[in-house]
Amino acid sequence: MLTIQEYVKAESLEQAYELNQKKTNRIIGGMLWMKMSPLNIKTAIDLSGLGLDQIEETQEEFRIGCMVTLRQLETHPGLEAYTGGSMKESLRHIVGVQFRNLATVGGSIYGRFGFSDVLTEFMALGAEVELFHGGRMPLEEFAKLPYDKDILVGLILKKVPQNSVYLSMRNTRTDFPVLTCAVSRREGMTGAFIGARPGRAVAVYDRAGLLKSGITDAAAREFAAYAAEQTVTGSNKRAQAEYRTHLIRVLTRRACQQLGGETK
């Protein structure tokens, strides 16, 4: 059972960062996973008063605060248009609307969970994270780092010509995914982003140019086989490693075929 001894609504990121350096203190977001853990938290640090719950769209980028909910992402018309619907597809299976009204971007990204649909989708879109202490870095790089006590302030998503498709496989509709797969083409490079392996999401780029002449059925199958060869999978109660490797081939091929070879 989760226990919290003290609660602080942070008045600034500086205050939140300083408090968070103590090992027994925690930043809190939607509290949907944390509340089910047996943690004994000395001080819970709430960022909800810092204006980090907005999606700001300009001609060049989207800036997404760490307290933005998954439902806000799902219903944002600008994100839906820019991603061609892949953002909504990556979110619609996550438990239910009530859950997505509470779950935050910060909690979904900072945890770097292997099962995170949100992490896989934003990696495919080439997002950057903004850390209070560590500054800006590509999400793909952040996803590989060990956990520390920095604060994830938000995400930055540059508007560049891109196409993206998101697919996932679940044993039941609202369960954790058995495998997540996003394929995107941006700035001349196609990549497959695979999550729920069950390890953290990884990227496999088409550096060999298997799709450079366009996405045909044969090329999609070849790249899907390559992605499966390059990705290590594991077994747990939801699926065996061999089945996940098979899913990489199937979902990557399907995503490539949906992508269609045309960059927006």
N, C-alpha and C positions, 0 to 999 in steps of 0.2 A: 504494500500500500504506500502511496506517495504521501510524504509529510512535508509541510513547509512551516518553518518557524517564523520567518519575517517576510513581509511583502513591501517592495519599494516600487513606486511608479516613477521611473527615471525622468528627471527634468532636462537632461541633456545626454548626448551620446558619450561625452567625456565621463559623466558620472556613472553611466551604465557600464562603460569599459572598465573603469576603476573597480567597481563592485564585482564585476565578473571575473576579475583576476584571482579571487579566492576560490579554492578548489571546491568548496561546498556550496557555492552560489551558482545560480543558473539563470540564463535568459529564458523567458517564457513567451510563447506565441499563442497558438490556438489551444495548446494543452491537450491535444487529442491522443497522442502517443505517450507523452510524459506522465499523464495522470494514471496510466496503467503500469508504471514502473515502480519498483520498491525503493526509490530514491528518498534520502533524507536531506532535503534542501534547507540550508541555513537561511539564505535570502533569495527570494524569487524576484527577478528584475523584469519589470513590465515596460515595454517600449511603446505602448499604445498612445502615449501623449506626445509623441515626437513628430507627428505628421508623416509617418512612413507607410501610410496605408493608401497611397495614391498611385495611379498609373498616369504618367505624364508622356504625352505624345507630341513630338515635333516633326518637322519634315525630315530630320536626319536620324531620329532614334526614338525608342521607348525607354523610359526610366521607370522601373518598377520597385516600389519600396518593399522592405522585408515584411511589413505587416499587411500587405495586400493579400486578400484571400484567394483561394483557388477559384471560387465562384466569380470573383471579379475578373480573373484571367479568362475564364470560360465565356463570359458574356461581353467582353470588351470588343466592340465592332472593329476597331483599328487592328487589334491583334488577329481577329478572325480573317480580316481581309488580307493582311500582310502574309499570314501563314497558310492561306488557302484552306482553312478549316483544320489544319493539323493540330493547332493549339487546343481547340475544343475537343477533338478526338482523343487527345492525350489525357484529358481531364474527366471526360463524361463517365468513365467506369469507376472512378474513385469513390467507393462506398455509396454516397447519395448526396443530394443537394444540401441537406442539413449539415452534413460533414464538411462539404466544400465551402459552406458559408463561414466555417470556423477555421479550417486549416489554412496556414499561412505559407507564403512563398519562402520566407526565411527558414521556417522549420523544415520545409520540404527539400530545400537546397542545402542548407548548412549541414544537415544530418548525413548527406551523401549516401543515403540508403540504397542498397542494391535494387530494391523493388520500386524506386521512385520513378513513376511516369514523368513527373515534372522535370527531374534532372535530365532524363534521356532526351526529352523534347527540347529543352533549352540548350543542351550541348549541340544538338543537331542544327539549331538556329545560330550557333556561333556567339552565344551570349557571353558577356563578361560579368564578373561579380565585383562589387565594391565593398571592401572591408574597411572598418574604421581605422585599424592600425596598419594593415597590409596593403591598402590602396586597391587599385584596379588590376585584375588579371583575368585571362580567359577562364571560363567555367571549366573547360576541359582540363586545364592545368590545376585549378582548385580542387577538382574531383579526385585528384591523385594524392593530395596532401594529407598528412596525418591531422587528427583533430587538435585544436588548440583553444585558446580562450579569447580569440578575436571576435568581433561582432560583424555579422553580415548585414550591411546597411541596405543593400538592394542589388538589382540586376540592371545591366545596360544592354539593350538589344539594338544594334545598329541596323538601319534600313539599307540593305544592299540587295541587288537583284538575286532572288533565290526561289527555289521550289522545294517544298518539303512534304513528306508523307509520314504519318505515324500509324503504327499498328501494334497490337499487343495480343497475347494469348492468355486467357484466364480459364481456370477449371470451372468456376462459377462466376456469374456476372459481376459481383461487387467484391470478389476476393482479390488478394494480392496477385499481380501478374506472374505467370510462369516464365514469360519472356517479354521484354519490350524491344521494339525495333523502330527506329526512325531513320529514314534515308533523306538526305538533302543534297541539293546541288546549289552551290553559291561560289561566286568568284572563280568559275571554271573548274571547280573540284567537286566530285561526288563522294559522299561518305556514308557509311552505315554506322549507326550508333546503337549499341546493344546493351540493354540493362536486364536486371533480374536474372543474372547468370548462375548463382545468386549474388555474385560480387558486384562491386561498383560498376557503373556504366563505362564502356570503353568505345573508342572510335576506330573504325577500319576505313582508310581512305583508298580510293581507286588510283593509287600512284602508278600502277602498271598500265593505266589507260584502257581498261577493258570496256568502258562505256564511252570512250571518246568519240566514236563514230555514230553515237546515238544508242538509245535503249531499245534493242530488239529482244525478242524472247530468249534467243541464244546468249546474248550479252548479259542479260539480267540473270540467267541461270549461272553463267560463269562467274560473275561478280558475287553472287550469293554463295556459291561454293567456296570462293576465296575468303569471304567474310567468315564463313563457318570454320575454315581451316585456321584462321588467325585469332579466333576467339576461344578462350578457355572457359568451359562451363563446369558446373558442379551439380551435385545431387542434394536434394532435401525432401521434405515430406510432400512437396507439391509436384516434383518431377525428377527424373533421373537425368544425368548429364547427357547421355546419348539422345534423349528426347529433345532436350534444349538445343543441342547441336543441329538436330533435324529441323527444329523450329526456326533457327537462324537462317537456314537455307530457304525455307518456305516463305517466311515473312519478308526477308530481304528481297527475294525474287518478286513477290507481290508488290512490295513498296516501290521497287524500281519500275515495274510495269505501270503502276499508277502514276509515277513521276512523269513518264512519257517522253523523257528526253528533251523537253522544251523548258528553257529557263525564262522565268517571268522577267 
